[in-house]
Amino acid sequence: MGRLIVWNIASVDGYFEGAQQWDLRLHEHIWGEDLRQLSLRFGEELGLLVFGRVTYEGMAAHWPDADDESEIAEYMNAAPKLVASRTLTTATWHNTEVAADIVDELSRRKRVDERPIYVFGSALLTDSLLQAGLVDELLIGIAPVILGEGTPLFKPAASPLPLQLVEARAIDTGGVLLRYAVPSAEQTSRIERHAERDV
């Protein structure tokens, strides 16, 4: 069964973009050789890339003609891609399919594909997938910058979601990579019952 891994970058104060959509200047504070190597590793191991519609449109506008980071552009353009959208009917970026019911589609693909499924960016989609219990791992790059305003990476939730730290690693630019396992609903319930007993 394949793992679904969400990858995103956030500022120290929790924003994944600035006040304007696609204001990603925070990436300048974390990008370096360590993150470049991580990005290349994504390309070697992934079985599927997944985007929400807004992220897809930005990626599809950038990568086909990108002349920088050619190795990354190569796998971004070649990789199988899935865009979650109820409004798009076709996708023009090479090797991309559209899924109107993304929860059902990713549930099916996790059962049949052993390779990791990566969600890049796509905060709204990430929220939906967390609520559906489909996310196995959160991989977050904390950029060493305080934005002060912007779009939060995570949406308000009705209850806390406990996470299990797998890795915390400083990288060459002063950023930090945080890798968390997301417990299943059954594991979360067990953790909450245990916490209640300890009170």
SULZIUR-V870706 format. One record per backbone hydrogen bond with DSSP energy under -0.5 kcal/mol. NH is the residue of the N-H (numbers start at 0). CO is the residue of the C=O. If there is no record, write none. Layout:
BEGIN
nh=<NH & NH>
co=<CO & CO>
END
This chain:
BEGIN
nh=<1 & 1 & 4 & 4 & 5 & 6 & 6 & 7 & 9 & 10 & 11 & 11 & 12 & 13 & 15 & 16 & 17 & 22 & 23 & 26 & 27 & 28 & 29 & 30 & 35 & 36 & 37 & 38 & 39 & 40 & 41 & 42 & 43 & 44 & 45 & 46 & 47 & 48 & 49 & 50 & 52 & 55 & 56 & 57 & 58 & 59 & 60 & 61 & 62 & 64 & 65 & 71 & 72 & 73 & 74 & 75 & 76 & 77 & 78 & 80 & 81 & 82 & 83 & 84 & 84 & 95 & 96 & 98 & 101 & 104 & 105 & 106 & 107 & 108 & 109 & 110 & 111 & 112 & 113 & 115 & 116 & 117 & 117 & 118 & 119 & 119 & 120 & 125 & 126 & 127 & 128 & 129 & 130 & 131 & 132 & 133 & 134 & 135 & 136 & 137 & 138 & 138 & 139 & 139 & 140 & 141 & 141 & 142 & 142 & 144 & 146 & 150 & 151 & 152 & 161 & 163 & 164 & 165 & 166 & 168 & 170 & 173 & 175 & 176 & 177 & 177 & 178 & 179 & 179 & 180 & 181 & 182 & 182 & 187 & 188 & 189 & 190 & 191 & 192 & 193 & 194 & 195 & 196 & 197 & 198 & 198>
co=<109 & 112 & 2 & 116 & 136 & 4 & 118 & 138 & 140 & 14 & 142 & 144 & 144 & 10 & 150 & 150 & 22 & 19 & 21 & 23 & 24 & 25 & 26 & 26 & 31 & 32 & 33 & 34 & 35 & 36 & 37 & 38 & 39 & 40 & 41 & 115 & 115 & 79 & 117 & 81 & 83 & 51 & 52 & 53 & 54 & 55 & 56 & 57 & 58 & 61 & 62 & 68 & 68 & 69 & 70 & 71 & 72 & 73 & 74 & 94 & 48 & 96 & 50 & 82 & 98 & 92 & 80 & 82 & 99 & 100 & 101 & 102 & 103 & 104 & 105 & 106 & 107 & 108 & 111 & 44 & 2 & 47 & 115 & 4 & 49 & 117 & 6 & 121 & 122 & 123 & 124 & 125 & 126 & 127 & 129 & 128 & 128 & 3 & 3 & 179 & 5 & 136 & 137 & 177 & 7 & 139 & 175 & 9 & 140 & 142 & 144 & 16 & 149 & 13 & 159 & 180 & 162 & 178 & 178 & 176 & 174 & 170 & 141 & 168 & 139 & 175 & 166 & 137 & 177 & 163 & 135 & 161 & 180 & 183 & 184 & 185 & 186 & 187 & 188 & 189 & 190 & 191 & 192 & 193 & 194 & 195>
END
